[in-house]
């Protein structure tokens, strides 16, 4: 049985607690980052708070092994005086949406092999995809994730705005979204790229621009130029 304490009230803390409560080999306690006066002893103490609060929170923890869940925060920046590590799950978390942890990549880091093995055992209690990732590799993954997740979702938002302003159901685009996401499991993204930018179809591009707001035009032009430049270098 691995005893764990989760510190935090956000989306990651919420889903981790739910997953650990279902695991037979985990004993979990969750506490608020605002209530750090009494932190129970545990094999692993997990800080699941925003990046700008990790240093302050970790400085108040005296437990033997402390890890954070951030994609961009260094392991060495933890301020506890005891052992340190990282328990980063590369996934988007929303409280309203259930998470299938069997599909979540766990990117782990620890100061020594014994602690890494403990983190791996913890991850395997709820998941299967385990990776030994250094701080620099994790930071690189995090910025890549911003492109494929956060920025892509913003493109969905812009698409939804365009549909709404023209009284078109956004749901019509859902099969296209699904196919695009599915296709890159078989093809490299550069090979899967289609559309007027790749074809250098200036007539269609200009027609599109005439339908957009000034801000949308700016984004469209930047992405079009990036696609065309990328296509030339491949």
C-alpha positions in Angstrom: 0.0 0.0 0.0 1.4 3.4 -1.1 0.2 6.3 1.1 -0.2 9.6 -0.8 -1.2 13.1 0.0 -2.5 15.4 -2.7 -2.2 19.1 -2.1 -4.5 21.2 -4.3 -8.1 21.8 -5.3 -7.8 22.2 -9.1 -8.6 19.9 -12.0 -5.5 17.7 -11.7 -6.0 17.2 -7.9 -9.6 16.4 -8.4 -9.0 13.6 -11.0 -6.0 12.2 -9.3 -7.9 11.7 -6.0 -10.8 10.0 -7.9 -8.4 7.6 -9.6 -6.4 6.8 -6.5 -9.6 6.2 -4.5 -10.4 3.4 -7.0 -6.9 1.8 -6.8 -6.6 -1.0 -4.2 -2.9 -0.3 -3.6 -3.2 3.4 -2.9 -4.2 5.2 0.3 -5.0 8.8 -0.5 -5.6 12.0 1.4 -6.4 15.3 -0.3 -6.0 18.7 1.4 -6.3 22.3 0.3 -3.1 24.3 -0.5 -4.6 26.9 1.9 -4.6 24.4 4.8 -1.0 23.4 5.2 -0.8 23.5 9.0 -1.2 19.8 9.3 0.0 17.6 6.5 -0.2 13.8 7.3 2.9 11.7 6.7 2.9 9.8 3.4 5.2 7.8 1.1 4.6 10.4 -1.6 3.3 14.0 -1.3 1.9 15.4 -4.5 1.7 19.1 -5.1 -1.0 19.7 -7.7 -1.3 23.5 -7.6 -0.6 26.3 -10.2 3.1 26.8 -11.1 3.4 30.2 -9.4 2.4 28.5 -6.1 4.7 25.5 -6.1 7.7 27.1 -4.5 5.7 28.6 -1.7 3.7 25.4 -1.0 6.7 23.1 -1.2 8.7 25.2 1.2 6.1 24.4 3.9 6.3 20.6 3.5 8.5 18.4 5.6 7.3 15.1 4.3 10.1 12.7 3.1 9.3 12.6 -0.7 7.6 15.6 -2.5 6.7 15.8 -6.2 4.8 18.2 -8.3 2.6 17.7 -11.4 3.7 20.6 -13.5 4.9 20.4 -17.1 7.1 23.4 -17.1 8.4 23.6 -13.5 11.8 22.2 -12.7 12.2 19.4 -10.1 15.1 21.3 -8.5 12.9 24.4 -7.9 10.9 22.5 -5.3 11.8 24.2 -2.0 11.3 21.2 0.4 14.5 20.0 2.1 13.7 16.4 1.5 13.6 14.2 -1.6 12.1 15.6 -4.8 10.5 14.3 -8.0 7.9 15.0 -10.7 4.6 13.2 -11.4 3.5 14.9 -14.6 0.5 13.6 -16.6 0.5 14.9 -20.2 -3.3 15.4 -20.6 -5.9 18.1 -20.5 -8.0 18.0 -17.3 -11.5 19.5 -16.8 -13.6 18.6 -13.8 -16.7 18.1 -16.0 -15.0 15.5 -18.2 -14.0 12.1 -17.0 -10.4 10.9 -17.6 -9.4 7.5 -18.8 -6.0 7.2 -17.1 -5.1 4.0 -19.1 -4.6 6.4 -22.0 -2.7 9.1 -20.1 1.2 9.3 -20.5 2.9 9.6 -17.1 6.2 11.5 -17.3 8.2 10.7 -14.2 11.4 12.1 -12.7 13.2 11.5 -9.4 16.6 12.2 -7.8 17.4 8.6 -7.3 16.4 5.2 -8.8 14.5 4.0 -5.6 12.2 7.0 -5.7 11.7 6.6 -9.5 10.6 3.0 -8.9 8.1 4.2 -6.3 6.7 6.8 -8.6 6.5 4.2 -11.4 4.6 1.9 -9.1 2.2 4.7 -8.2 1.6 5.5 -11.8 1.0 1.9 -12.7 -1.7 1.6 -10.1 -3.9 3.8 -12.3 -2.2 3.9 -15.8 0.0 2.0 -18.2 2.0 4.5 -20.2 5.1 5.3 -18.1 8.0 7.4 -19.4 11.3 8.4 -17.7 11.5 12.1 -18.7 14.1 14.7 -17.7 13.1 18.2 -16.8 14.3 19.6 -20.1 12.4 16.9 -22.1 9.3 17.6 -20.1 9.5 21.4 -20.7 9.8 20.6 -24.4 6.8 18.3 -24.3 4.8 20.9 -22.4 5.3 23.6 -25.1 4.5 21.0 -27.8 1.4 20.2 -25.9 0.3 23.9 -25.9 0.5 23.8 -29.8 -1.4 20.5 -30.2 -3.9 21.1 -27.5 -4.4 24.7 -26.3 -3.8 26.4 -29.6 -5.8 23.8 -31.5 -8.7 24.2 -29.1 -8.6 28.0 -29.7 -8.9 27.2 -33.5 -12.0 25.2 -32.6 -13.3 28.3 -30.8 -12.7 30.5 -33.8 -14.4 27.9 -36.0 -17.3 27.9 -33.7 -17.5 31.7 -33.7 -17.5 31.7 -37.6 -20.3 29.1 -37.6 -22.4 31.0 -35.0 -22.1 34.3 -36.9 -23.4 32.6 -40.0 -26.1 30.5 -38.3 -24.3 27.2 -39.2 -24.3 24.3 -36.6 -20.7 23.8 -35.3 -21.5 20.1 -35.0 -21.2 19.7 -38.8 -17.5 20.1 -38.4 -17.2 17.3 -35.7 -16.5 14.4 -38.2 -13.7 16.5 -39.8 -12.2 17.2 -36.4 -12.3 13.5 -35.5 -10.8 12.4 -38.8 -8.0 15.0 -38.6 -7.1 13.8 -35.1 -7.3 10.1 -36.1 -5.3 10.5 -39.3 -2.1 11.6 -37.6 -2.0 8.2 -35.8 -1.1 6.8 -39.2 0.6 9.7 -41.0 3.1 12.3 -40.1 1.4 15.7 -39.5 3.3 17.1 -42.5 1.9 14.3 -44.7 -1.6 14.7 -43.4 -1.7 18.5 -44.2 -4.3 19.4 -46.7 -6.1 22.7 -47.7 -5.6 25.8 -49.8 -2.3 26.8 -48.1 -0.6 23.5 -49.2 -2.0 23.9 -52.7 -1.0 27.6 -52.9 -4.6 28.2 -53.9 -4.5 32.0 -53.6 -8.1 32.5 -55.0 -9.6 30.4 -52.2 -7.3 32.0 -49.6 -8.5 35.5 -50.6 -12.1 34.4 -50.6 -11.7 33.1 -47.1 -10.0 36.3 -45.9 -13.0 38.3 -47.2 -15.3 36.4 -44.9 -13.2 37.0 -41.7 -12.9 39.7 -39.1 -9.6 41.6 -39.0 -8.3 39.5 -36.0 -9.3 36.3 -37.7 -7.6 37.4 -40.9 -4.3 38.0 -39.0 -4.4 34.5 -37.6 -5.4 33.0 -40.9 -2.5 34.7 -42.7 0.1 33.6 -40.0 -1.0 30.0 -40.2 -1.2 30.0 -44.0 2.4 31.3 -44.2 3.6 28.9 -41.7 2.0 25.9 -43.5 3.5 27.1 -46.8 7.0 27.6 -45.4 6.8 24.2 -43.7 5.7 22.5 -46.9 8.7 24.0 -48.8 11.3 22.7 -46.3 10.0 19.1 -46.3 
